[in-house]
């Protein structure tokens, strides 16, 4: 199937584009409580949190990218994408299909002695 690309916009309202690197995995979630856009899709970078939105305006969707409105009905509530390109104001990500992740959590156990000076 042909690759689907989306633009992540509004990054300056959060952490800026400097936190993005090609290859990073982004989580896309429908923002059901967005009062400005009924098809809003927020973009999250774990563990940082919300880092922007999928572009959904003719002024912000680059040529060759899908808008949030076009993408909205292609997934239930969560989708994943991988960062492919980063510019000063926009991040271009490729939608991942049939994604399976294995998450490893390493826990550190601290004792009170670890906090003493």
C-alpha positions in Angstrom: 0.0 0.0 0.0 1.1 3.5 -0.7 2.6 5.4 2.3 0.4 8.0 4.0 2.1 11.1 5.3 0.8 13.7 7.7 2.2 17.0 8.9 2.4 17.8 12.6 1.7 21.5 13.2 1.5 23.7 16.3 4.8 22.3 17.7 5.8 25.8 18.8 2.8 25.8 21.2 4.4 22.9 23.0 8.1 22.0 22.9 9.1 23.2 19.5 10.6 21.1 16.7 14.0 20.6 18.4 12.7 17.5 20.3 11.9 15.7 17.1 14.3 13.3 15.3 13.7 11.1 12.3 12.8 7.6 13.4 10.8 8.6 16.5 7.5 6.9 17.1 4.5 9.3 17.5 1.1 8.4 18.9 -1.9 10.0 17.2 -5.1 10.2 19.2 -8.5 11.6 18.3 -9.2 14.7 20.4 -12.8 14.2 21.1 -12.9 17.3 23.4 -11.5 19.8 20.9 -14.1 22.5 20.5 -12.4 24.1 17.5 -12.1 21.0 15.2 -14.4 18.0 15.3 -11.8 16.0 13.4 -8.8 17.0 15.5 -6.0 14.5 16.0 -3.5 15.3 18.7 0.1 14.0 18.4 1.9 12.6 21.5 5.5 11.8 21.9 5.9 9.4 24.9 7.0 10.1 27.6 6.9 13.9 26.8 3.1 14.2 26.1 1.3 16.3 23.6 3.6 17.9 21.0 1.2 19.1 18.3 -1.7 18.3 16.1 -2.1 16.7 12.6 -2.6 19.5 10.1 -6.2 20.0 9.1 -6.3 23.2 7.2 -5.7 24.0 3.5 -3.1 26.5 4.8 -1.2 24.0 6.9 -1.4 20.7 5.0 1.7 20.3 2.8 1.4 18.9 -0.7 1.4 15.1 -0.6 0.2 14.9 3.0 -3.2 13.8 4.3 -5.2 16.2 6.4 -6.6 15.2 9.8 -10.1 15.1 8.3 -9.0 12.6 5.7 -7.2 10.4 8.2 -9.8 10.6 10.9 -12.0 7.8 9.8 -9.2 5.4 9.0 -8.6 4.4 12.7 -10.6 3.9 15.9 -9.0 6.2 18.5 -5.2 5.7 18.3 -2.8 5.4 15.4 1.0 5.5 15.2 3.4 7.3 12.9 7.2 7.6 12.5 8.9 10.9 12.1 10.5 11.1 8.6 11.4 14.9 8.2 11.8 17.8 10.6 11.7 21.5 9.6 11.6 24.5 11.8 7.8 24.7 11.9 6.5 21.3 10.7 7.2 17.7 11.3 6.3 15.2 8.5 5.5 11.7 9.7 4.5 8.4 8.0 1.5 6.5 9.3 2.4 3.0 10.5 0.0 0.2 9.8 -0.4 -3.1 11.7 1.9 -1.9 14.5 3.0 -4.1 17.4 5.1 -2.7 20.2 7.0 -4.4 23.0 7.5 -2.2 25.9 10.2 -2.9 28.5 10.1 -1.1 31.8 13.1 -1.2 34.0 12.2 -0.3 37.6 14.7 1.0 40.0 14.1 0.4 43.7 15.3 3.1 46.0 16.0 2.8 49.6 16.1 5.7 52.2 19.9 5.5 52.2 19.9 6.5 48.5 18.5 10.0 49.5 20.8 10.7 52.5 23.7 13.1 52.0 
